[in-house]
Amino acid sequence: MTDYYEILGVPRDATPEQIKKAYRKLAREHHPDVAGEDAASEDRFKDVSRAYDVLGNPEKRRAYDLGADPASPGGGMGGGFGFQDIFETFFGAAAGASAQRGPIPRARRGQDALVRLDLDLAEVTFGAHREVPVDTAVLCPTCGGSCCRPGTAPLTCEVCHGRGSVQRVARSFLGQVMTTQPCAACHGFGTVIPEPCPECSGEGRVRSRRTLAVDVPAGVDTGTRIKLTAQGEVGPAGGPAGDVYLEVRERKHDTFVRRGDDLHATLQVPMTAAALGTLLTLDTLDGEREVDLRPGTQPAQVVTLKGLGVGHLHAAGRGDLHVHVDVQVPTTLDEEQTELLRRLATLRGEERPESRLATASSGVFSKLRDKLAGR
């Protein structure tokens, strides 16, 4: 093996600075621009450059000190076993051989699937039973997952004799080294399929559309995932099926707005009904319910109907329904209506109402502030 230390004229324990200094000196002396067309100097320059390429690189120098020559085409070990092979042997193939005991199983677990499930407000409130179509891989009906044409069976690999791996011996400076690698003939399975199933092409599974039945619990919300264990695609060669995850997306409702497990709705009432009080009928998810407005009901007042909200997820009971009152002030009045309101204003002493600002703890702006603050 070429002695790069001798070429650079440095001891084997030379520091990186000493190696660099020696290389620069020799490179200047034998560079073609300096030495001209001297063949000996040109060869000497190439040897010096090759020596510095190895000794100037810490990893290559370490390998060289162990007996390898990283600058040679095969790693400089001889016998077709190079520098790269050493590391593959001791840290790659050798480690893999000790971990792999026997052939690789042909059957493997199938992948999981994520399916979106759109639900109405009533379905998330009370729960629902849904039939969900999914496109997935199912067990091949022809071969039953064996991957073979009916009437045939897998054969033991003649190359590895069913082990799934082969061994080779190579020479190195350490002597003969044995490495283990997956068999290229059977791809590590230990068996080969001489006649693959014509329907699944030797996969043991085919694509198909299935319908999954799922019971959706009350209280699910957008982003909730429902797991259907072992309902996903069947694995290769009839391996265990993966799981299906149904991700819920709740559709918007025309009347009700959901906040947690509570529902909110706005009820528009005439000014006179708010002042005099009235009994109104409201269509809820549970059917018609009566809303009792007391005399003097104020704008933005909230009437709560207990237990008419969304069901609690994995718990008993339901949220509430909050009805927000929107008092409608008439914008057009005829003469008789105008006269009646004027008489009412006179009776209440409000012909010329006093203008005063509400306190900070009351009024519309306070209610709006509290609402934005989530109180």
Contacts in CASP RR format, 6 or more apart in sequence:
PFRMAT RR
TARGET T0000
AUTHOR 0000-0000-0000
METHOD contacts of the structure
MODEL  1
MTDYYEILGVPRDATPEQIKKAYRKLAREHHPDVAGEDAASEDRFKDVSR
AYDVLGNPEKRRAYDLGADPASPGGGMGGGFGFQDIFETFFGAAAGASAQ
RGPIPRARRGQDALVRLDLDLAEVTFGAHREVPVDTAVLCPTCGGSCCRP
GTAPLTCEVCHGRGSVQRVARSFLGQVMTTQPCAACHGFGTVIPEPCPEC
SGEGRVRSRRTLAVDVPAGVDTGTRIKLTAQGEVGPAGGPAGDVYLEVRE
RKHDTFVRRGDDLHATLQVPMTAAALGTLLTLDTLDGEREVDLRPGTQPA
QVVTLKGLGVGHLHAAGRGDLHVHVDVQVPTTLDEEQTELLRRLATLRGE
ERPESRLATASSGVFSKLRDKLAGR
1 67 0 8 1.000
1 69 0 8 1.000
1 76 0 8 1.000
2 47 0 8 1.000
2 50 0 8 1.000
2 51 0 8 1.000
2 69 0 8 1.000
2 71 0 8 1.000
4 50 0 8 1.000
4 51 0 8 1.000
4 54 0 8 1.000
4 55 0 8 1.000
4 64 0 8 1.000
5 11 0 8 1.000
5 12 0 8 1.000
5 14 0 8 1.000
5 51 0 8 1.000
5 55 0 8 1.000
7 47 0 8 1.000
7 48 0 8 1.000
7 51 0 8 1.000
8 14 0 8 1.000
8 19 0 8 1.000
8 22 0 8 1.000
8 23 0 8 1.000
8 26 0 8 1.000
8 48 0 8 1.000
8 51 0 8 1.000
8 52 0 8 1.000
8 55 0 8 1.000
9 22 0 8 1.000
10 18 0 8 1.000
10 19 0 8 1.000
10 22 0 8 1.000
10 55 0 8 1.000
12 65 0 8 1.000
14 22 0 8 1.000
14 55 0 8 1.000
16 56 0 8 1.000
16 58 0 8 1.000
19 52 0 8 1.000
19 55 0 8 1.000
19 56 0 8 1.000
20 52 0 8 1.000
20 56 0 8 1.000
23 48 0 8 1.000
23 51 0 8 1.000
23 52 0 8 1.000
23 56 0 8 1.000
26 44 0 8 1.000
26 48 0 8 1.000
27 45 0 8 1.000
27 48 0 8 1.000
27 49 0 8 1.000
27 52 0 8 1.000
28 34 0 8 1.000
29 35 0 8 1.000
29 41 0 8 1.000
30 41 0 8 1.000
30 42 0 8 1.000
30 44 0 8 1.000
30 45 0 8 1.000
30 48 0 8 1.000
31 45 0 8 1.000
32 41 0 8 1.000
32 42 0 8 1.000
32 45 0 8 1.000
35 41 0 8 1.000
35 42 0 8 1.000
35 45 0 8 1.000
50 71 0 8 1.000
53 60 0 8 1.000
53 71 0 8 1.000
54 60 0 8 1.000
54 61 0 8 1.000
54 64 0 8 1.000
54 69 0 8 1.000
54 70 0 8 1.000
54 71 0 8 1.000
55 61 0 8 1.000
55 64 0 8 1.000
57 70 0 8 1.000
60 70 0 8 1.000
60 71 0 8 1.000
63 70 0 8 1.000
63 83 0 8 1.000
63 86 0 8 1.000
64 70 0 8 1.000
66 86 0 8 1.000
66 173 0 8 1.000
67 77 0 8 1.000
67 173 0 8 1.000
68 75 0 8 1.000
68 76 0 8 1.000
68 77 0 8 1.000
68 82 0 8 1.000
68 83 0 8 1.000
68 86 0 8 1.000
68 173 0 8 1.000
69 75 0 8 1.000
69 76 0 8 1.000
69 77 0 8 1.000
69 83 0 8 1.000
70 76 0 8 1.000
70 83 0 8 1.000
74 80 0 8 1.000
74 82 0 8 1.000
74 83 0 8 1.000
75 82 0 8 1.000
75 83 0 8 1.000
75 84 0 8 1.000
76 82 0 8 1.000
76 83 0 8 1.000
77 83 0 8 1.000
77 85 0 8 1.000
77 86 0 8 1.000
77 171 0 8 1.000
77 172 0 8 1.000
77 173 0 8 1.000
78 171 0 8 1.000
78 172 0 8 1.000
79 170 0 8 1.000
79 171 0 8 1.000
80 170 0 8 1.000
80 171 0 8 1.000
81 170 0 8 1.000
81 171 0 8 1.000
81 172 0 8 1.000
81 177 0 8 1.000
82 172 0 8 1.000
85 170 0 8 1.000
85 172 0 8 1.000
85 179 0 8 1.000
86 172 0 8 1.000
88 179 0 8 1.000
89 172 0 8 1.000
89 177 0 8 1.000
89 179 0 8 1.000
93 179 0 8 1.000
93 180 0 8 1.000
93 181 0 8 1.000
94 179 0 8 1.000
94 180 0 8 1.000
96 180 0 8 1.000
97 165 0 8 1.000
97 179 0 8 1.000
97 180 0 8 1.000
100 165 0 8 1.000
100 180 0 8 1.000
102 163 0 8 1.000
102 164 0 8 1.000
102 165 0 8 1.000
103 160 0 8 1.000
103 162 0 8 1.000
103 163 0 8 1.000
103 164 0 8 1.000
103 165 0 8 1.000
103 186 0 8 1.000
103 188 0 8 1.000
103 189 0 8 1.000
103 190 0 8 1.000
103 191 0 8 1.000
104 164 0 8 1.000
104 182 0 8 1.000
104 187 0 8 1.000
104 188 0 8 1.000
104 189 0 8 1.000
104 190 0 8 1.000
105 189 0 8 1.000
106 147 0 8 1.000
106 154 0 8 1.000
106 189 0 8 1.000
106 191 0 8 1.000
106 236 0 8 1.000
106 237 0 8 1.000
107 145 0 8 1.000
107 235 0 8 1.000
107 236 0 8 1.000
107 237 0 8 1.000
107 238 0 8 1.000
107 239 0 8 1.000
107 240 0 8 1.000
108 235 0 8 1.000
108 236 0 8 1.000
108 237 0 8 1.000
108 239 0 8 1.000
109 235 0 8 1.000
109 239 0 8 1.000
109 240 0 8 1.000
109 241 0 8 1.000
109 242 0 8 1.000
110 137 0 8 1.000
110 232 0 8 1.000
110 233 0 8 1.000
110 234 0 8 1.000
110 235 0 8 1.000
110 236 0 8 1.000
110 239 0 8 1.000
110 240 0 8 1.000
110 241 0 8 1.000
110 242 0 8 1.000
111 232 0 8 1.000
111 233 0 8 1.000
111 235 0 8 1.000
111 242 0 8 1.000
112 232 0 8 1.000
112 242 0 8 1.000
112 243 0 8 1.000
112 244 0 8 1.000
112 245 0 8 1.000
113 134 0 8 1.000
113 136 0 8 1.000
113 232 0 8 1.000
113 233 0 8 1.000
113 242 0 8 1.000
113 243 0 8 1.000
113 244 0 8 1.000
113 245 0 8 1.000
114 244 0 8 1.000
114 245 0 8 1.000
114 247 0 8 1.000
115 132 0 8 1.000
115 134 0 8 1.000
115 244 0 8 1.000
115 245 0 8 1.000
115 246 0 8 1.000
115 247 0 8 1.000
116 246 0 8 1.000
116 247 0 8 1.000
116 249 0 8 1.000
117 130 0 8 1.000
117 132 0 8 1.000
117 214 0 8 1.000
117 216 0 8 1.000
117 226 0 8 1.000
117 246 0 8 1.000
117 247 0 8 1.000
117 248 0 8 1.000
117 249 0 8 1.000
118 249 0 8 1.000
118 250 0 8 1.000
118 251 0 8 1.000
119 128 0 8 1.000
119 130 0 8 1.000
119 216 0 8 1.000
119 220 0 8 1.000
119 248 0 8 1.000
119 249 0 8 1.000
119 250 0 8 1.000
119 251 0 8 1.000
120 250 0 8 1.000
120 251 0 8 1.000
120 253 0 8 1.000
121 250 0 8 1.000
121 251 0 8 1.000
121 253 0 8 1.000
121 256 0 8 1.000
121 258 0 8 1.000
121 285 0 8 1.000
121 310 0 8 1.000
122 128 0 8 1.000
122 285 0 8 1.000
123 130 0 8 1.000
123 216 0 8 1.000
124 216 0 8 1.000
124 218 0 8 1.000
124 219 0 8 1.000
124 220 0 8 1.000
124 221 0 8 1.000
124 248 0 8 1.000
124 250 0 8 1.000
124 310 0 8 1.000
125 218 0 8 1.000
125 219 0 8 1.000
125 285 0 8 1.000
125 309 0 8 1.000
125 310 0 8 1.000
125 311 0 8 1.000
125 318 0 8 1.000
126 218 0 8 1.000
126 285 0 8 1.000
126 311 0 8 1.000
127 215 0 8 1.000
127 216 0 8 1.000
127 217 0 8 1.000
127 218 0 8 1.000
127 219 0 8 1.000
127 220 0 8 1.000
128 215 0 8 1.000
128 216 0 8 1.000
129 213 0 8 1.000
129 214 0 8 1.000
129 215 0 8 1.000
129 216 0 8 1.000
130 213 0 8 1.000
130 214 0 8 1.000
130 216 0 8 1.000
131 211 0 8 1.000
131 212 0 8 1.000
131 213 0 8 1.000
131 214 0 8 1.000
132 211 0 8 1.000
132 212 0 8 1.000
132 213 0 8 1.000
132 214 0 8 1.000
132 246 0 8 1.000
133 209 0 8 1.000
133 210 0 8 1.000
133 211 0 8 1.000
133 212 0 8 1.000
134 209 0 8 1.000
134 210 0 8 1.000
134 211 0 8 1.000
134 212 0 8 1.000
134 232 0 8 1.000
134 244 0 8 1.000
135 207 0 8 1.000
135 208 0 8 1.000
135 209 0 8 1.000
136 207 0 8 1.000
136 208 0 8 1.000
136 209 0 8 1.000
136 210 0 8 1.000
136 232 0 8 1.000
136 233 0 8 1.000
136 234 0 8 1.000
136 244 0 8 1.000
137 205 0 8 1.000
137 206 0 8 1.000
137 207 0 8 1.000
137 208 0 8 1.000
137 233 0 8 1.000
137 234 0 8 1.000
137 235 0 8 1.000
138 205 0 8 1.000
138 206 0 8 1.000
138 207 0 8 1.000
138 208 0 8 1.000
138 210 0 8 1.000
138 233 0 8 1.000
138 234 0 8 1.000
139 145 0 8 1.000
139 204 0 8 1.000
139 205 0 8 1.000
139 234 0 8 1.000
139 238 0 8 1.000
140 147 0 8 1.000
140 197 0 8 1.000
140 199 0 8 1.000
140 200 0 8 1.000
140 203 0 8 1.000
140 204 0 8 1.000
140 205 0 8 1.000
140 206 0 8 1.000
140 238 0 8 1.000
141 199 0 8 1.000
141 206 0 8 1.000
142 150 0 8 1.000
142 197 0 8 1.000
142 198 0 8 1.000
142 199 0 8 1.000
142 200 0 8 1.000
143 149 0 8 1.000
143 150 0 8 1.000
143 197 0 8 1.000
143 199 0 8 1.000
143 200 0 8 1.000
143 202 0 8 1.000
143 204 0 8 1.000
144 204 0 8 1.000
144 238 0 8 1.000
145 197 0 8 1.000
145 200 0 8 1.000
145 204 0 8 1.000
145 205 0 8 1.000
145 237 0 8 1.000
145 238 0 8 1.000
145 239 0 8 1.000
146 153 0 8 1.000
146 154 0 8 1.000
146 197 0 8 1.000
146 204 0 8 1.000
146 237 0 8 1.000
147 154 0 8 1.000
147 193 0 8 1.000
147 196 0 8 1.000
147 197 0 8 1.000
147 200 0 8 1.000
147 202 0 8 1.000
147 203 0 8 1.000
147 204 0 8 1.000
147 237 0 8 1.000
148 154 0 8 1.000
148 193 0 8 1.000
148 195 0 8 1.000
148 196 0 8 1.000
148 197 0 8 1.000
148 202 0 8 1.000
149 195 0 8 1.000
149 196 0 8 1.000
149 197 0 8 1.000
149 198 0 8 1.000
150 197 0 8 1.000
152 194 0 8 1.000
152 195 0 8 1.000
154 191 0 8 1.000
154 192 0 8 1.000
154 193 0 8 1.000
155 191 0 8 1.000
155 192 0 8 1.000
155 193 0 8 1.000
155 194 0 8 1.000
156 162 0 8 1.000
156 190 0 8 1.000
156 191 0 8 1.000
157 164 0 8 1.000
157 183 0 8 1.000
157 185 0 8 1.000
157 186 0 8 1.000
157 189 0 8 1.000
157 190 0 8 1.000
157 191 0 8 1.000
157 192 0 8 1.000
158 185 0 8 1.000
159 166 0 8 1.000
159 183 0 8 1.000
159 184 0 8 1.000
159 185 0 8 1.000
159 186 0 8 1.000
160 166 0 8 1.000
160 183 0 8 1.000
160 185 0 8 1.000
160 186 0 8 1.000
160 188 0 8 1.000
160 190 0 8 1.000
162 186 0 8 1.000
162 190 0 8 1.000
162 191 0 8 1.000
163 183 0 8 1.000
163 190 0 8 1.000
164 182 0 8 1.000
164 183 0 8 1.000
164 186 0 8 1.000
164 188 0 8 1.000
164 189 0 8 1.000
164 190 0 8 1.000
165 180 0 8 1.000
165 181 0 8 1.000
165 182 0 8 1.000
165 183 0 8 1.000
165 188 0 8 1.000
166 180 0 8 1.000
166 181 0 8 1.000
166 182 0 8 1.000
166 183 0 8 1.000
166 184 0 8 1.000
167 178 0 8 1.000
167 179 0 8 1.000
167 180 0 8 1.000
167 181 0 8 1.000
168 178 0 8 1.000
168 179 0 8 1.000
168 181 0 8 1.000
169 176 0 8 1.000
169 177 0 8 1.000
169 178 0 8 1.000
170 176 0 8 1.000
170 177 0 8 1.000
170 179 0 8 1.000
171 177 0 8 1.000
182 188 0 8 1.000
183 190 0 8 1.000
185 192 0 8 1.000
186 192 0 8 1.000
193 202 0 8 1.000
196 202 0 8 1.000
197 203 0 8 1.000
197 204 0 8 1.000
199 206 0 8 1.000
200 206 0 8 1.000
203 236 0 8 1.000
203 237 0 8 1.000
204 236 0 8 1.000
204 237 0 8 1.000
204 238 0 8 1.000
205 233 0 8 1.000
205 234 0 8 1.000
205 235 0 8 1.000
205 236 0 8 1.000
205 237 0 8 1.000
205 238 0 8 1.000
212 228 0 8 1.000
212 231 0 8 1.000
212 244 0 8 1.000
214 226 0 8 1.000
214 228 0 8 1.000
214 246 0 8 1.000
216 226 0 8 1.000
216 248 0 8 1.000
217 313 0 8 1.000
217 314 0 8 1.000
218 310 0 8 1.000
218 311 0 8 1.000
218 312 0 8 1.000
218 313 0 8 1.000
218 318 0 8 1.000
219 261 0 8 1.000
219 310 0 8 1.000
219 311 0 8 1.000
219 312 0 8 1.000
219 313 0 8 1.000
220 226 0 8 1.000
220 248 0 8 1.000
220 250 0 8 1.000
220 313 0 8 1.000
221 248 0 8 1.000
221 250 0 8 1.000
221 258 0 8 1.000
221 260 0 8 1.000
221 313 0 8 1.000
222 248 0 8 1.000
222 249 0 8 1.000
222 250 0 8 1.000
223 247 0 8 1.000
223 248 0 8 1.000
223 249 0 8 1.000
224 247 0 8 1.000
224 248 0 8 1.000
224 313 0 8 1.000
225 245 0 8 1.000
225 246 0 8 1.000
225 247 0 8 1.000
225 248 0 8 1.000
226 245 0 8 1.000
226 246 0 8 1.000
226 248 0 8 1.000
227 243 0 8 1.000
227 244 0 8 1.000
227 245 0 8 1.000
227 246 0 8 1.000
228 243 0 8 1.000
228 244 0 8 1.000
228 245 0 8 1.000
228 246 0 8 1.000
229 243 0 8 1.000
230 240 0 8 1.000
230 241 0 8 1.000
230 242 0 8 1.000
230 243 0 8 1.000
231 241 0 8 1.000
231 242 0 8 1.000
231 243 0 8 1.000
231 244 0 8 1.000
232 241 0 8 1.000
232 242 0 8 1.000
232 243 0 8 1.000
232 244 0 8 1.000
233 241 0 8 1.000
233 242 0 8 1.000
234 240 0 8 1.000
234 241 0 8 1.000
235 241 0 8 1.000
235 242 0 8 1.000
250 258 0 8 1.000
255 265 0 8 1.000
255 283 0 8 1.000
256 263 0 8 1.000
256 264 0 8 1.000
256 265 0 8 1.000
256 285 0 8 1.000
256 321 0 8 1.000
257 263 0 8 1.000
257 264 0 8 1.000
257 265 0 8 1.000
258 264 0 8 1.000
258 310 0 8 1.000
260 310 0 8 1.000
261 309 0 8 1.000
261 310 0 8 1.000
261 311 0 8 1.000
261 312 0 8 1.000
261 318 0 8 1.000
261 319 0 8 1.000
262 309 0 8 1.000
262 310 0 8 1.000
262 319 0 8 1.000
262 320 0 8 1.000
262 321 0 8 1.000
262 322 0 8 1.000
263 285 0 8 1.000
263 308 0 8 1.000
263 309 0 8 1.000
263 310 0 8 1.000
263 319 0 8 1.000
263 320 0 8 1.000
263 321 0 8 1.000
263 322 0 8 1.000
264 321 0 8 1.000
264 322 0 8 1.000
264 324 0 8 1.000
265 282 0 8 1.000
265 321 0 8 1.000
265 322 0 8 1.000
265 323 0 8 1.000
265 324 0 8 1.000
266 323 0 8 1.000
266 324 0 8 1.000
266 326 0 8 1.000
267 280 0 8 1.000
267 282 0 8 1.000
267 291 0 8 1.000
267 303 0 8 1.000
267 323 0 8 1.000
267 324 0 8 1.000
267 325 0 8 1.000
267 326 0 8 1.000
268 326 0 8 1.000
268 328 0 8 1.000
269 278 0 8 1.000
269 280 0 8 1.000
269 293 0 8 1.000
269 297 0 8 1.000
269 325 0 8 1.000
269 326 0 8 1.000
269 327 0 8 1.000
269 328 0 8 1.000
270 327 0 8 1.000
270 328 0 8 1.000
270 330 0 8 1.000
271 327 0 8 1.000
271 328 0 8 1.000
271 329 0 8 1.000
271 330 0 8 1.000
273 280 0 8 1.000
273 293 0 8 1.000
273 297 0 8 1.000
274 293 0 8 1.000
274 296 0 8 1.000
274 297 0 8 1.000
274 298 0 8 1.000
274 299 0 8 1.000
274 325 0 8 1.000
274 327 0 8 1.000
275 295 0 8 1.000
275 296 0 8 1.000
275 297 0 8 1.000
276 295 0 8 1.000
276 296 0 8 1.000
277 293 0 8 1.000
277 294 0 8 1.000
277 295 0 8 1.000
277 296 0 8 1.000
277 297 0 8 1.000
278 293 0 8 1.000
279 290 0 8 1.000
279 291 0 8 1.000
279 292 0 8 1.000
279 293 0 8 1.000
280 290 0 8 1.000
280 291 0 8 1.000
280 293 0 8 1.000
281 288 0 8 1.000
281 289 0 8 1.000
281 290 0 8 1.000
281 291 0 8 1.000
282 288 0 8 1.000
282 289 0 8 1.000
282 290 0 8 1.000
282 291 0 8 1.000
282 323 0 8 1.000
284 305 0 8 1.000
284 308 0 8 1.000
284 321 0 8 1.000
285 308 0 8 1.000
285 309 0 8 1.000
286 308 0 8 1.000
289 305 0 8 1.000
289 308 0 8 1.000
291 303 0 8 1.000
291 305 0 8 1.000
291 323 0 8 1.000
292 303 0 8 1.000
293 303 0 8 1.000
293 325 0 8 1.000
297 325 0 8 1.000
297 327 0 8 1.000
298 325 0 8 1.000
298 327 0 8 1.000
299 325 0 8 1.000
299 326 0 8 1.000
299 327 0 8 1.000
299 364 0 8 1.000
300 324 0 8 1.000
300 325 0 8 1.000
300 326 0 8 1.000
300 364 0 8 1.000
300 367 0 8 1.000
301 324 0 8 1.000
301 325 0 8 1.000
302 322 0 8 1.000
302 323 0 8 1.000
302 324 0 8 1.000
302 325 0 8 1.000
303 322 0 8 1.000
303 323 0 8 1.000
303 325 0 8 1.000
304 320 0 8 1.000
304 321 0 8 1.000
304 322 0 8 1.000
304 323 0 8 1.000
305 320 0 8 1.000
305 321 0 8 1.000
305 322 0 8 1.000
305 323 0 8 1.000
306 320 0 8 1.000
307 317 0 8 1.000
307 318 0 8 1.000
307 319 0 8 1.000
307 320 0 8 1.000
307 321 0 8 1.000
308 318 0 8 1.000
308 319 0 8 1.000
308 320 0 8 1.000
308 321 0 8 1.000
309 318 0 8 1.000
309 319 0 8 1.000
309 320 0 8 1.000
309 321 0 8 1.000
310 318 0 8 1.000
310 319 0 8 1.000
311 317 0 8 1.000
311 318 0 8 1.000
311 319 0 8 1.000
312 318 0 8 1.000
312 319 0 8 1.000
330 337 0 8 1.000
333 341 0 8 1.000
342 351 0 8 1.000
345 351 0 8 1.000
358 364 0 8 1.000
358 365 0 8 1.000
358 366 0 8 1.000
360 366 0 8 1.000
END
